[in-house]
Amino acid sequence: MPLSSAPGAGVASLFPLQKSNLSDRQLSCCLNPRRKNSKIVRRDFKPLRSSVSGESRSSVGVDVPFPGDYDELLEQAKRATELAVSDKRQLMEIEFPTSGLDSVPGDGEGGIEMTGSMQLIREFCDQLVDAEKVTRTRIFFPEANEVKFARKSAFEGSSFKLDYLTKPSFFEDFGFTEKVKMTDRVRPEDELFLVAYPYFNVNEMLVVEELYREAVANTARQLIIFNGELDRIRSGYYPAFFYPKLASLTKTLFPKMETVYYIHNFKGMKGGTLFRCYPGPWKVLRRVGNRYMTLHQQESMPSLKEVALNILPSS
């Protein structure tokens, strides 16, 4: 039976690193990044508003420019999330590279990329969540070890609730983990769930689907998937024959999801960027000097294959 939300909870009041065997020196570099196009600073808490007063939807989000740094990116993602919540969206996706705004997955070492995501998640939540609602926000990391790492690093001193999706088992070295029952993790007062990069183990997204089904659907809660690399599932990276449950998410979970903020870069002579900031259209951009030129735009998300093989080469 789905868990019910706390009495009186509503959308207006809202608003997890992978196995990290990093040295203290590496951790210090990750949590104080000096990457190109990055500038991460702490901000005061700001409440999430349920409506946009005095501004037309056409002037907010539709013509958002490609961000110049991570400060601007986080501000855009925050605004896009606020607008999606005001439009009653419950399941949301935020996806962007963490090794630099012009990077692609794999440019950075996996653990360091996840550490970067952890710091950016903290910054994002600090901006999005009203200080009075921090304890009603539950952030899920892939496993318990990541929660311990987060509490000693990016989330040190934070009142956000930190939790995990899976826990190691005796057969962890063979890719097996113990399933965590979501109904045992969630509390009635929880209002917002944010799931951090659930892609290291294929079981993680299946647990996310359970979290949505059991604790979000038919409630006033929201769930945000942050840097989940869901394109792996969309593109068939995991063959349906071997991963039928994972592949089925494209028909069950993904249609319910709104991608509120998204950046995916394509390298090469005919490279470019697929960019979206809710509620604006999906845009294919190409960098020319210090500016980004729009080559193509449409209302629905194009596949990465379509962008790489059709849109970019013809532009």
C-alpha positions as CSV (number, residue, x, y, z in Angstrom):
1,M,0.0,0.0,0.0
2,P,1.5,3.4,-0.9
3,L,2.6,5.5,1.9
4,S,0.5,8.6,2.5
5,S,2.1,12.0,2.9
6,A,2.1,14.0,6.0
7,P,-1.2,15.9,6.8
8,G,-1.2,19.3,5.3
9,A,1.9,18.6,3.2
10,G,1.6,20.2,-0.3
11,V,3.7,21.2,-3.2
12,A,4.0,24.8,-2.0
13,S,5.9,23.8,1.1
14,L,8.6,21.7,-0.5
15,F,11.4,22.7,-1.3
16,P,22.5,10.8,-2.6
17,L,29.1,9.1,-4.1
18,Q,29.8,5.9,-5.1
19,K,32.4,3.7,-3.4
20,S,34.9,6.5,-2.6
21,N,38.4,5.3,-1.7
22,L,39.7,8.8,-2.1
23,S,42.6,10.2,-0.1
24,D,42.1,13.2,2.1
25,R,44.0,15.3,-0.5
26,Q,41.8,14.0,-3.4
27,L,38.6,14.6,-1.3
28,S,39.7,18.1,-0.5
29,C,40.2,18.8,-4.3
30,C,36.8,17.3,-5.1
31,L,34.9,19.3,-2.4
32,N,36.7,22.5,-3.4
33,P,36.6,22.1,-7.1
34,R,38.6,24.3,-9.5
35,R,37.2,22.8,-12.7
36,K,36.8,24.8,-15.8
37,N,33.4,26.5,-15.9
38,S,32.9,25.8,-12.2
39,K,32.3,28.2,-9.3
40,I,30.6,26.6,-6.3
41,V,29.8,28.8,-3.3
42,R,27.4,28.4,-0.4
43,R,24.1,30.4,-0.5
44,D,21.4,31.1,2.1
45,F,18.3,29.0,2.1
46,K,15.5,30.1,-0.2
47,P,11.9,28.8,-0.1
48,L,10.4,27.0,-3.0
49,R,7.4,28.9,-4.4
50,S,4.4,27.2,-5.8
51,S,3.6,29.9,-8.3
52,V,5.4,32.5,-10.4
53,S,3.9,35.9,-9.8
54,G,4.3,38.8,-12.1
55,E,6.0,36.8,-14.8
56,S,4.6,35.1,-17.8
57,R,5.6,31.5,-18.5
58,S,6.9,32.6,-21.9
59,S,9.5,34.8,-20.3
60,V,10.6,32.3,-17.7
61,G,12.5,29.3,-18.8
62,V,11.7,29.3,-22.5
63,D,14.6,31.4,-23.7
64,V,17.1,30.4,-21.0
65,P,20.7,30.7,-22.3
66,F,23.3,27.9,-21.9
67,P,24.9,28.5,-18.4
68,G,28.3,30.1,-18.2
69,D,29.3,28.3,-15.0
70,Y,27.9,26.0,-12.3
71,D,26.5,28.9,-10.3
72,E,24.3,29.8,-13.2
73,L,23.5,26.2,-13.9
74,L,22.2,25.6,-10.3
75,E,20.1,28.8,-10.4
76,Q,18.5,27.7,-13.7
77,A,17.9,24.1,-12.4
78,K,16.4,25.5,-9.2
79,R,14.0,27.8,-11.2
80,A,13.1,25.0,-13.6
81,T,12.2,22.7,-10.6
82,E,10.1,25.4,-9.0
83,L,8.1,25.9,-12.2
84,A,7.7,22.1,-12.6
85,V,6.4,21.8,-9.1
86,S,4.0,24.7,-9.7
87,D,2.7,22.6,-12.7
88,K,2.1,19.6,-10.4
89,R,5.0,17.5,-11.7
90,Q,5.9,14.8,-9.1
91,L,8.7,12.9,-10.8
92,M,11.6,15.0,-12.2
93,E,15.0,14.4,-13.7
94,I,18.1,16.7,-13.6
95,E,21.1,15.6,-15.6
96,F,24.3,17.5,-16.5
97,P,28.1,16.8,-16.7
98,T,30.1,17.4,-13.5
99,S,33.7,17.4,-15.0
100,G,33.0,20.7,-16.8
101,L,30.1,22.1,-18.7
102,D,31.6,21.0,-22.0
103,S,32.5,17.5,-20.8
104,V,30.9,14.1,-21.6
105,P,30.4,11.1,-19.3
106,G,33.8,9.4,-18.8
107,D,35.9,12.5,-19.1
108,G,36.4,12.4,-15.3
109,E,37.2,9.5,-13.0
110,G,34.0,7.9,-11.9
111,G,34.4,8.4,-8.1
112,I,35.5,12.0,-8.6
113,E,32.5,12.7,-10.9
114,M,30.2,11.4,-8.2
115,T,31.9,13.4,-5.5
116,G,31.3,16.5,-7.7
117,S,27.7,15.5,-8.0
118,M,27.4,15.2,-4.2
119,Q,28.7,18.8,-3.7
120,L,26.4,20.1,-6.4
121,I,23.4,18.3,-4.8
122,R,24.2,20.0,-1.5
123,E,24.3,23.4,-3.3
124,F,21.2,22.7,-5.2
125,C,19.2,21.7,-2.1
126,D,20.5,24.7,-0.1
127,Q,19.0,26.9,-2.8
128,L,15.8,25.0,-3.3
129,V,14.6,24.0,0.1
130,D,13.2,26.4,2.7
131,A,15.2,26.1,5.9
132,E,12.1,25.1,7.8
133,K,11.6,22.1,5.4
134,V,15.1,20.7,5.5
135,T,14.3,17.9,7.8
136,R,11.4,16.9,5.6
137,T,13.8,16.4,2.6
138,R,15.3,12.9,2.3
139,I,18.3,12.4,0.0
140,F,19.0,8.8,-1.1
141,F,22.5,7.8,-2.0
142,P,23.3,4.5,-3.8
143,E,24.4,2.7,-0.6
144,A,25.1,3.1,3.1
145,N,28.8,3.8,2.7
146,E,28.0,6.8,0.5
147,V,25.8,8.2,3.3
148,K,28.7,7.9,5.8
149,F,31.0,9.7,3.3
150,A,28.4,12.4,2.7
151,R,28.0,13.1,6.3
152,K,31.8,13.6,6.7
153,S,32.1,15.8,3.6
154,A,29.6,17.8,1.6
155,F,26.7,17.3,4.0
156,E,28.7,17.8,7.2
157,G,26.5,19.8,9.7
158,S,23.5,19.5,7.4
159,S,20.0,18.7,8.7
160,F,18.9,17.0,5.5
161,K,17.9,13.4,6.0
162,L,20.4,11.1,4.3
163,D,19.5,7.6,3.3
164,Y,20.5,4.8,0.9
165,L,18.9,2.6,-1.8
166,T,20.9,-0.6,-1.4
167,K,23.3,-2.2,1.1
168,P,26.3,-4.5,0.4
169,S,25.9,-8.3,0.6
170,F,28.3,-11.2,1.0
171,F,28.3,-11.4,-2.9
172,E,29.0,-7.7,-3.5
173,D,32.1,-8.5,-5.5
174,F,29.8,-10.4,-8.0
175,G,27.5,-7.4,-8.4
176,F,24.8,-8.4,-5.8
177,T,23.4,-6.1,-3.2
178,E,20.7,-6.5,-0.6
179,K,17.4,-4.9,-1.5
180,V,16.2,-2.1,0.8
181,K,12.5,-2.0,1.3
182,M,11.4,1.6,0.6
183,T,8.4,1.5,2.9
184,D,10.9,0.9,5.8
185,R,13.0,4.0,4.8
186,V,10.3,6.6,4.4
187,R,8.7,8.6,7.2
188,P,5.2,10.2,7.1
189,E,6.7,13.7,7.5
190,D,8.9,13.3,4.4
191,E,7.9,15.8,1.6
192,L,10.7,15.7,-1.0
193,F,12.9,12.8,-2.1
194,L,16.1,13.4,-4.1
195,V,18.0,10.4,-5.5
196,A,21.7,10.8,-6.2
197,Y,23.3,9.2,-9.3
198,P,21.5,5.8,-9.2
199,Y,23.5,4.2,-12.0
200,F,26.4,2.2,-10.6
201,N,24.3,-0.9,-10.0
202,V,21.4,-1.8,-12.2
203,N,19.2,-2.6,-9.1
204,E,19.3,1.0,-8.0
205,M,16.9,2.4,-10.5
206,L,14.5,-0.5,-9.8
207,V,14.5,0.6,-6.2
208,V,13.9,4.2,-7.3
209,E,10.8,2.9,-9.2
210,E,9.6,1.2,-6.0
211,L,10.2,4.5,-4.1
212,Y,8.0,6.4,-6.6
213,R,5.3,3.7,-6.7
214,E,5.1,3.2,-2.9
215,A,5.8,6.7,-1.5
216,V,5.2,9.3,-4.1
217,A,2.4,8.3,-6.5
218,N,-1.0,9.4,-5.2
219,T,0.6,11.7,-2.6
220,A,1.7,15.3,-2.5
221,R,5.4,14.4,-2.5
222,Q,8.0,15.0,-5.2
223,L,10.9,12.9,-6.3
224,I,14.0,14.2,-8.2
225,I,16.5,11.9,-9.9
226,F,19.8,13.8,-9.9
227,N,22.5,12.8,-12.5
228,G,21.1,9.3,-12.9
229,E,22.5,8.8,-16.4
230,L,19.0,7.6,-17.5
231,D,20.1,7.8,-21.1
232,R,21.8,4.4,-20.6
233,I,18.4,2.9,-20.1
234,R,16.7,5.0,-22.8
235,S,19.3,4.1,-25.4
236,G,19.2,0.3,-24.8
237,Y,22.7,0.2,-23.2
238,Y,21.2,-2.6,-21.0
239,P,19.7,-5.2,-23.4
240,A,16.1,-5.9,-22.7
241,F,16.7,-9.6,-23.0
242,F,19.1,-9.6,-20.0
243,Y,17.6,-6.7,-18.1
244,P,13.8,-6.9,-18.7
245,K,12.8,-5.1,-15.5
246,L,15.2,-2.3,-16.2
247,A,14.1,-2.0,-19.8
248,S,10.5,-1.9,-18.8
249,L,11.1,1.4,-17.0
250,T,10.9,3.2,-20.3
251,K,7.3,2.2,-20.5
252,T,6.3,2.4,-16.8
253,L,8.3,5.0,-15.0
254,F,9.9,7.3,-17.6
255,P,6.6,8.4,-19.2
256,K,5.6,9.9,-15.8
257,M,8.9,11.8,-15.5
258,E,9.6,15.4,-16.5
259,T,13.2,16.2,-17.5
260,V,13.4,19.7,-15.9
261,Y,17.0,20.3,-16.6
262,Y,19.4,18.6,-19.0
263,I,22.8,19.0,-20.7
264,H,24.4,16.3,-22.9
265,N,27.5,17.2,-25.0
266,F,28.5,15.6,-28.3
267,K,32.2,15.8,-29.3
268,G,33.8,15.9,-32.7
269,M,33.9,18.2,-35.8
270,K,30.1,18.2,-35.9
271,G,29.7,18.2,-32.1
272,G,27.2,20.2,-30.1
273,T,24.9,20.1,-27.0
274,L,21.4,18.9,-26.2
275,F,20.0,21.4,-23.7
276,R,16.7,21.8,-21.9
277,C,15.5,24.0,-19.1
278,Y,11.8,23.5,-18.2
279,P,9.4,24.6,-19.5
280,G,11.3,25.5,-22.6
281,P,11.8,23.4,-25.6
282,W,14.6,20.9,-26.2
283,K,17.4,22.7,-28.1
284,V,20.4,21.4,-30.0
285,L,23.2,24.0,-29.6
286,R,26.6,24.5,-31.1
287,R,29.3,26.6,-29.6
288,V,30.7,29.4,-31.9
289,G,33.4,31.3,-30.1
290,N,32.0,32.4,-26.8
291,R,28.3,32.0,-27.8
292,Y,25.9,29.1,-28.3
293,M,23.9,29.0,-31.5
294,T,20.6,27.1,-31.7
295,L,20.6,24.6,-34.5
296,H,17.3,22.9,-33.8
297,Q,14.6,22.8,-31.3
298,Q,11.5,20.7,-30.6
299,E,9.0,20.1,-27.8
300,S,9.8,16.5,-27.1
301,M,13.1,15.0,-26.2
302,P,15.0,13.7,-29.2
303,S,17.1,10.5,-28.8
304,L,20.8,10.9,-28.5
305,K,21.2,8.8,-31.7
306,E,18.9,11.2,-33.6
307,V,20.9,14.2,-32.4
308,A,24.3,12.6,-33.2
309,L,23.4,11.1,-36.6
310,N,20.8,13.4,-38.0
311,I,20.5,16.8,-36.4
312,L,24.2,17.7,-35.8
313,P,25.6,16.4,-39.1
314,S,23.0,18.3,-41.2
315,S,23.7,21.6,-39.4
